């Protein structure tokens, strides 16, 4: 979930950092650090997190075996 309280500290989601390259973050508190690093100053910023895409629901045609389609 996006707004849960038990987020594992990660510089990619921290309020104090901004991503400067693919694997580096510019942190106000610690300078240039690894994207997946963390420190005690971590403050979660939910707007920096990209949630996983929801699963695609199966269409009704996929659930009904052929030959068992109801016709009115």
C-alpha positions in Angstrom: 0.0 0.0 0.0 1.1 3.5 -0.7 0.3 5.2 2.6 1.1 2.5 5.1 3.1 3.3 8.3 5.6 0.5 8.1 7.6 1.7 5.0 11.1 0.4 5.0 13.5 3.5 5.0 14.9 4.1 1.6 16.5 7.2 0.1 14.4 6.8 -3.0 11.2 7.7 -1.0 12.8 10.2 1.4 11.6 13.8 1.7 15.2 15.1 2.0 16.5 13.6 -1.2 16.0 14.0 -4.9 17.1 11.6 -7.6 20.1 12.8 -9.7 20.9 9.7 -11.7 19.7 6.1 -12.1 21.3 4.9 -8.9 22.1 8.1 -6.9 20.2 10.5 -4.7 21.2 14.1 -3.7 20.4 14.3 0.0 20.1 17.6 1.9 21.4 15.8 5.1 24.1 13.4 3.7 25.1 14.6 0.2 25.2 12.1 -2.7 24.1 8.7 -1.6 22.9 5.4 -3.1 19.3 5.2 -4.2 18.5 2.3 -2.0 20.5 3.5 1.1 18.9 4.9 4.2 19.7 6.9 7.4 18.1 8.0 10.7 16.9 11.2 9.1 14.5 9.3 6.8 11.1 11.0 6.3 8.7 9.2 4.0 7.3 11.2 1.1 4.4 9.2 -0.5 4.5 11.4 -3.7 7.9 9.9 -4.6 6.7 6.3 -4.5 5.4 4.7 -7.7 2.9 2.0 -6.7 2.7 -1.3 -8.4 0.2 -1.7 -11.2 -2.9 -3.5 -10.1 -3.4 -6.9 -11.4 -5.5 -7.3 -14.6 -8.9 -8.8 -13.9 -9.8 -11.8 -16.0 -12.5 -11.2 -18.5 -15.8 -13.1 -18.1 -15.1 -15.0 -21.4 -11.8 -16.4 -19.9 -13.7 -17.9 -16.9 -16.4 -19.7 -18.8 -15.3 -22.8 -20.7 -16.2 -22.9 -24.4 -19.6 -24.6 -25.0 -21.0 -23.5 -21.7 -21.9 -20.0 -22.7 -25.5 -19.1 -21.8 -27.7 -17.8 -24.6 -31.0 -16.1 -24.2 
